[in-house]
Amino acid sequence: MTLHDWTTIAAEPMNPKVTRRVIHTAQMTIARLEMQAGAYVPEHAHHNEQVSMVERGLLRFHLEGREVLVGAGQSLEIPPHVPHSVDVVEDAAVTDLFTPKRDDWLRGEDAYLRG
């Protein structure tokens, strides 16, 4: 068992409008993001299943030829290998869960978030 305290995890600036805190476990990655309105996550895909839970604000996901608005209290499941992008419509706090863990992030392969 491991107890994690988000308040002790340094916020990593990804770009001028997005900061991220990350926990990697043996099987999953959990990321808490603070995103300002107008931020954009370019289209990308990964072998991980992803669940994005919006705690505050509004995001517009683009995937499978559709636009999906996800607001506070809602979550979106994204299957592995599905290309997706995100527009931040309103300032947002989001928790992303990934399984298996994001080994690409551990290797520093997250340039698409740093643009």
N, C-alpha and C positions, 0 to 999 in steps of 0.2 A: 504494500500500500504506500502511496506517495501523496502527500498533501501539497497542493500548489497554491500560491498566493499571488494573484494577478498584480497586486500593488507592489510586489517586489521585482517584477519582471520589467526591465527597461523597455520603453516604447522606442521602436526603431522607425525612423522616418524613411518611408519608401519613396516618396516624392513630396512636393510642397503641400499636397492635399490629403495624403494618406499616411497614417502611422500604424504600426503593427506590433503586437506582443504575441509570442509563440511559445507553446509547450509541445514538445515531441515526447511521445511515450513509445513503448515497444511496438505498438500496432497502429497508432494514429497520431495525427497532428491536429492541434486546436489553435486557431488564430483568432485574436480579438483585434478588430480594425476600427479605427476612428477615421471617418471619411467625410470630407467637406463637399458640399454641393458643387457640381461641376467637375468632380474627379471622374476619371475614366480608366477602366481596366481593359486593355485591348484584348481582342479575341485570342484565346489560347485553349489548349486541351491538355489533359493529363490522365494517367492511368488510374487515378484515385477517384473513388466515389466521394462526392462533396455534398454537404448539407450546409446551406447558408441560413443563419437565423438572424433576422433583423430585430434588434432590441429597440432602436430609435431611428426615425427617419424613413426614407423611401429610396429604393433602388430599382432600376430598370435593367433586367437581364435580357440579353439577346441570345437565343439558342434555338436550334432546330427550326429556323425560319420564323420564329415567333418572338414577340416582346412580352415579357412577364413583369408586372409591377409587384414588388414585394415590400410590404410596409411593416411597421412595428407590430410585433407579436406573430408575424408570419415567418415561415421557413420554406426554402426551395431545395429539393433534392436534385442533384445533377449527376447522372450516371457517368461512369468512366468513359473516357475518350470522346465525349461530346464537346465540340467547340462552343465556347461561350464568351461573352463580353458583358461589361457592366457599366452603366451610366449612374452616377450618384445624383439623384434628383433633389433630395434634401439632405442636409447634414445627417450623418448616420453613424450608429454604433452597430457593428455586425460581428457575430461569432461564426467562424467557418470551421467545420469538422471535416477531416479528410481521413479516409482509410483506403489502403494502408498509409503509413506515415509518409510525409513529403520528403523523400530522400533527395529530390532535386533541390529543395530549399536548403537542406543541410549541406549540399555541395555548392551553394551560392548561385544556383541556376534559377534566379527569379527576376531577371532583367525586365521582363514584361511588366512587372509591378513598379519598377523604378523609373519608368519613363516620365 
